[in-house]
Amino acid sequence: MSRFDNKLCPVCHTPLTEKSDVVVCPTCGTPHHRACYLSLGHCGVEEYHDRGFEWKGFLPGEEPEEPPAPEMDTRELPPEPDSEFSDSHRADYPGGTTPDSDQGMNGQPMSIEDLLEQLQRQTMDDTRGADGVSSRELSTYVGRSVMHYSQAFASFRAPVIPGQRRRKVFINVCAGLFAPIHQFYRKMDLLGVVILLINVLFYVPYYLYNAGIGTMETMSGIQTAARVLSFVGMILVCLFGDYLYYRHAVKQIRQIRAKFDDGKAEGYYEALAAKGSPSWLRAIVASLAVSLVLTFVFFQLGLGASTGSV
């Protein structure tokens, strides 16, 4: 369950759910529906920022009443034993946190403030990186599954020291297991077609053999190679699919930005969301197309086999 579940969006005042596309204010940490934040253009409780407001589960004016403080027991307590994680050891952990804190991407402890700052950088930061785009543009373009892709894109865009290669691997099992449907769903049509053609290569030896080209042993070897190529392709897409999607998103964002006065014209982020939003229709059409291709292949193989037997 998300820590934002059943919390109210300060713009529309409707509860957030685990299916909501949530962004948090980089100043006070208040969660919003992404669409609400973008439509307003700033935090829904911005007027309270000057008063030092920080979101701790409630909007201004909705804080629960604090229970009365319990009476202090004046009896002398025994001295506490030295703790392994006393204040003198807090410097051993980033942000002065203890091992009970939330874990960051690198497995190190991370405080709530650091986590919110990381989410802000990965989803709402307008600063353009070395790739020429910002985290906010990428998150808007991605639409669904923004939390997964914000983590992946952040790893690809992370600064590196001279001589070090940028990371290009981020595991996405769905990208490889459901290829090429997943690629069409994410509007990566070219990659989807390439993967589809690789899968069809498995059946080419049947056509060649029915046409009288080659021997059964040769065709069997080609088919085995095609099967291996298809499997290797699936593994590569699982590993590098998110990086290819990242490069695709960067290219599309640059093209759209050029049409909106370098992103300054009204409706720019709406255009990004519309262009990048995943399409179930494309996924369904791609599924039908793959089914039709395989049906045609099986029909041709059956026809060739019957003709050869005559």
PLY file of the C-alpha trace (Angstrom):
ply
format ascii 1.0
element vertex 310
property float x
property float y
property float z
element edge 309
property int vertex1
property int vertex2
end_header
0.00 0.00 0.00
1.35 3.46 -0.90
1.89 6.04 1.84
-0.27 8.37 -0.26
-3.35 6.10 -0.34
-6.55 7.89 0.81
-4.67 11.19 1.18
-6.38 14.17 -0.44
-5.04 15.94 -3.51
-4.87 19.65 -2.53
-6.19 20.72 -5.96
-9.24 18.48 -6.57
-9.62 17.31 -2.92
-10.27 13.72 -3.98
-8.43 10.80 -2.36
-5.30 9.40 -3.98
-5.18 5.65 -4.65
-2.44 3.15 -5.46
-3.41 3.52 -9.14
-3.11 7.33 -9.10
-0.29 8.97 -11.04
1.20 10.88 -8.09
3.81 13.64 -7.99
5.03 15.46 -4.90
5.82 19.13 -4.41
9.61 19.58 -4.29
9.27 22.23 -1.57
6.82 20.81 0.96
6.38 17.19 -0.18
2.59 17.40 -0.65
1.30 14.69 -3.06
-0.88 15.67 -6.04
-2.48 14.00 -9.02
-0.01 14.67 -11.82
-2.75 16.14 -14.02
-3.86 18.45 -11.19
-0.31 19.66 -10.56
0.31 20.30 -14.25
-3.03 22.07 -14.73
-2.40 24.39 -11.76
1.26 24.87 -12.61
2.43 24.87 -9.00
1.80 23.28 -5.61
-1.79 23.36 -4.39
-0.69 24.65 -0.97
1.97 27.05 -2.23
0.54 29.86 -0.09
1.68 27.96 3.01
5.29 27.54 1.90
6.34 30.84 3.47
5.02 29.58 6.79
7.35 26.58 6.67
4.60 24.03 5.94
5.78 20.43 5.36
3.38 17.64 4.40
3.26 14.95 7.07
0.15 13.12 5.92
-2.32 15.99 6.16
-3.11 19.22 4.32
-3.08 22.58 6.14
-5.99 22.74 8.57
-6.52 18.96 8.57
-3.83 18.04 11.12
-5.21 15.74 13.87
-5.27 17.03 17.40
-2.26 15.98 19.40
-3.09 13.70 22.35
-2.28 15.09 25.80
1.26 14.38 26.93
1.48 11.51 29.45
2.55 12.32 32.96
6.26 11.94 33.48
7.43 9.15 35.76
9.79 10.85 38.15
11.30 7.63 39.40
14.96 7.26 38.59
15.56 5.05 35.60
18.64 2.89 35.12
21.17 4.22 32.64
20.61 3.06 29.09
23.27 0.76 27.68
25.37 2.06 24.85
23.56 1.49 21.58
25.40 0.16 18.58
23.78 2.92 16.54
24.09 5.87 18.91
24.36 9.48 17.77
28.13 9.13 17.54
27.65 6.53 14.80
25.07 8.38 12.71
27.74 9.82 10.44
28.36 6.28 9.17
25.06 6.42 7.25
24.06 8.87 4.51
21.85 11.66 5.80
22.48 10.72 9.42
19.94 7.89 9.28
20.05 4.46 10.83
19.82 1.05 9.12
16.06 1.06 9.83
15.54 3.85 7.28
14.22 3.32 3.76
16.79 1.89 1.36
18.01 3.88 -1.63
18.77 2.62 -5.14
22.32 1.69 -4.09
21.12 -0.28 -1.05
22.18 2.43 1.42
19.76 3.79 4.06
17.72 6.81 2.94
15.58 9.18 4.98
12.07 10.24 3.96
13.36 13.68 3.01
16.03 12.17 0.77
13.47 9.84 -0.78
11.10 12.73 -1.57
13.98 14.73 -3.00
14.97 11.77 -5.18
11.39 11.36 -6.44
11.25 15.07 -7.21
14.47 14.90 -9.22
13.25 11.87 -11.12
9.78 13.18 -11.99
9.42 16.96 -11.66
12.87 18.53 -12.13
12.84 21.02 -15.04
16.63 21.08 -15.34
17.78 19.75 -18.70
20.51 17.16 -18.52
23.34 16.28 -20.87
20.79 14.57 -23.12
18.98 17.88 -23.62
15.76 16.93 -21.82
14.48 17.24 -18.25
13.12 14.67 -15.82
9.74 16.37 -15.93
9.58 16.05 -19.73
10.52 12.37 -19.56
7.99 11.61 -16.81
5.22 13.44 -18.67
6.02 11.56 -21.87
6.13 8.14 -20.18
2.70 8.44 -18.54
1.91 5.06 -17.01
4.55 3.16 -14.96
6.36 6.45 -14.36
7.91 5.18 -11.13
9.66 2.30 -12.89
10.84 4.37 -15.81
11.91 7.32 -13.65
14.26 4.93 -11.82
15.54 3.49 -15.11
16.01 6.87 -16.79
17.72 8.29 -13.69
20.29 5.48 -13.85
20.92 6.17 -17.57
21.29 9.93 -16.98
23.43 9.74 -13.82
26.72 11.68 -14.06
29.82 9.58 -14.64
33.48 10.24 -14.07
35.75 10.65 -17.12
36.47 7.31 -18.74
33.44 5.62 -17.18
30.63 4.39 -19.40
27.05 5.37 -18.76
24.74 2.64 -17.59
22.56 1.10 -20.29
21.16 -1.96 -18.50
17.95 -1.90 -16.47
15.95 -5.11 -16.18
12.39 -5.02 -17.53
11.05 -8.57 -17.86
7.80 -7.45 -19.51
9.69 -5.71 -22.33
11.29 -9.01 -23.40
8.68 -11.53 -22.35
5.82 -9.76 -24.13
7.80 -8.55 -27.14
6.85 -7.25 -29.65
3.43 -6.41 -28.10
5.09 -4.35 -25.37
7.03 -2.29 -27.91
3.88 -1.45 -29.90
2.12 -0.59 -26.62
4.91 1.91 -25.92
4.69 3.21 -29.53
8.13 1.89 -30.48
6.87 0.61 -33.80
10.26 0.16 -35.50
11.65 -2.01 -32.71
8.38 -3.96 -32.62
8.63 -4.74 -36.34
12.28 -5.82 -36.00
11.43 -8.20 -33.15
8.48 -9.58 -35.13
10.72 -10.28 -38.14
13.26 -12.06 -35.92
10.47 -14.30 -34.60
9.31 -15.08 -38.14
12.85 -16.20 -39.07
12.13 -19.42 -37.18
9.76 -20.50 -39.96
11.94 -19.55 -42.94
13.68 -22.96 -43.10
10.29 -24.63 -43.70
9.71 -22.42 -46.75
13.18 -23.13 -48.09
12.83 -26.88 -47.60
9.38 -26.99 -49.23
10.83 -25.02 -52.14
13.47 -27.70 -52.59
16.31 -25.58 -51.25
18.80 -27.31 -48.94
18.65 -30.54 -47.00
16.75 -31.40 -43.85
19.96 -31.26 -41.81
20.79 -27.78 -43.13
17.28 -26.52 -42.48
17.34 -27.98 -38.97
20.58 -26.13 -38.25
19.13 -22.85 -39.56
16.02 -23.33 -37.46
18.09 -23.99 -34.34
20.10 -20.83 -35.00
16.85 -18.87 -35.45
15.52 -20.24 -32.16
18.73 -19.24 -30.36
18.63 -15.79 -31.99
15.04 -15.30 -30.84
15.90 -16.31 -27.27
19.00 -14.10 -27.16
16.91 -11.24 -28.57
14.37 -11.66 -25.76
17.13 -11.53 -23.12
18.69 -8.45 -24.72
15.34 -6.66 -24.77
14.84 -7.51 -21.08
18.22 -5.92 -20.34
18.40 -3.03 -22.84
14.73 -2.45 -23.67
14.38 0.42 -21.19
17.49 2.12 -22.57
16.12 1.89 -26.12
12.85 3.32 -24.85
14.77 6.13 -23.13
16.56 7.05 -26.36
13.24 6.88 -28.22
11.61 9.20 -25.64
14.47 11.72 -25.83
14.18 11.88 -29.62
10.41 12.33 -29.53
10.58 15.01 -26.82
13.07 17.05 -28.83
10.85 16.88 -31.90
7.75 17.94 -29.98
9.60 20.72 -28.15
10.71 22.24 -31.45
7.03 22.67 -32.38
6.25 24.47 -29.10
8.82 27.28 -29.08
11.43 25.21 -27.25
8.80 24.08 -24.74
7.64 27.59 -23.83
4.35 27.57 -25.77
1.08 26.70 -24.06
0.01 23.08 -24.30
3.55 21.70 -24.50
3.25 19.21 -21.65
-0.21 18.17 -22.79
1.29 17.39 -26.21
4.06 15.35 -24.56
1.53 13.33 -22.57
-0.63 12.71 -25.64
2.31 11.65 -27.81
3.96 9.37 -25.27
0.92 7.91 -23.53
0.93 4.09 -24.00
-1.73 2.78 -26.36
-3.74 -0.36 -25.62
-5.20 -0.05 -29.12
-1.75 -0.42 -30.65
-1.08 -3.41 -28.41
-4.35 -5.08 -29.48
-3.76 -4.34 -33.17
-0.20 -5.67 -32.85
-1.49 -8.86 -31.18
-3.94 -9.40 -34.02
-1.23 -8.69 -36.61
1.14 -11.21 -35.00
-1.67 -13.79 -34.91
-2.48 -13.18 -38.57
1.18 -13.49 -39.58
1.58 -16.77 -37.70
-1.72 -18.10 -39.12
-0.54 -17.23 -42.64
2.79 -18.94 -42.01
1.15 -22.12 -40.71
-1.27 -22.12 -43.64
1.56 -21.80 -46.15
3.52 -24.54 -44.42
0.51 -26.84 -44.47
-0.16 -26.03 -48.13
3.46 -26.65 -49.03
3.51 -29.95 -47.17
0.34 -31.18 -48.92
1.64 -30.10 -52.33
4.93 -31.87 -51.70
3.16 -35.07 -50.74
1.25 -35.11 -54.04
0 1
1 2
2 3
3 4
4 5
5 6
6 7
7 8
8 9
9 10
10 11
11 12
12 13
13 14
14 15
15 16
16 17
17 18
18 19
19 20
20 21
21 22
22 23
23 24
24 25
25 26
26 27
27 28
28 29
29 30
30 31
31 32
32 33
33 34
34 35
35 36
36 37
37 38
38 39
39 40
40 41
41 42
42 43
43 44
44 45
45 46
46 47
47 48
48 49
49 50
50 51
51 52
52 53
53 54
54 55
55 56
56 57
57 58
58 59
59 60
60 61
61 62
62 63
63 64
64 65
65 66
66 67
67 68
68 69
69 70
70 71
71 72
72 73
73 74
74 75
75 76
76 77
77 78
78 79
79 80
80 81
81 82
82 83
83 84
84 85
85 86
86 87
87 88
88 89
89 90
90 91
91 92
92 93
93 94
94 95
95 96
96 97
97 98
98 99
99 100
100 101
101 102
102 103
103 104
104 105
105 106
106 107
107 108
108 109
109 110
110 111
111 112
112 113
113 114
114 115
115 116
116 117
117 118
118 119
119 120
120 121
121 122
122 123
123 124
124 125
125 126
126 127
127 128
128 129
129 130
130 131
131 132
132 133
133 134
134 135
135 136
136 137
137 138
138 139
139 140
140 141
141 142
142 143
143 144
144 145
145 146
146 147
147 148
148 149
149 150
150 151
151 152
152 153
153 154
154 155
155 156
156 157
157 158
158 159
159 160
160 161
161 162
162 163
163 164
164 165
165 166
166 167
167 168
168 169
169 170
170 171
171 172
172 173
173 174
174 175
175 176
176 177
177 178
178 179
179 180
180 181
181 182
182 183
183 184
184 185
185 186
186 187
187 188
188 189
189 190
190 191
191 192
192 193
193 194
194 195
195 196
196 197
197 198
198 199
199 200
200 201
201 202
202 203
203 204
204 205
205 206
206 207
207 208
208 209
209 210
210 211
211 212
212 213
213 214
214 215
215 216
216 217
217 218
218 219
219 220
220 221
221 222
222 223
223 224
224 225
225 226
226 227
227 228
228 229
229 230
230 231
231 232
232 233
233 234
234 235
235 236
236 237
237 238
238 239
239 240
240 241
241 242
242 243
243 244
244 245
245 246
246 247
247 248
248 249
249 250
250 251
251 252
252 253
253 254
254 255
255 256
256 257
257 258
258 259
259 260
260 261
261 262
262 263
263 264
264 265
265 266
266 267
267 268
268 269
269 270
270 271
271 272
272 273
273 274
274 275
275 276
276 277
277 278
278 279
279 280
280 281
281 282
282 283
283 284
284 285
285 286
286 287
287 288
288 289
289 290
290 291
291 292
292 293
293 294
294 295
295 296
296 297
297 298
298 299
299 300
300 301
301 302
302 303
303 304
304 305
305 306
306 307
307 308
308 309
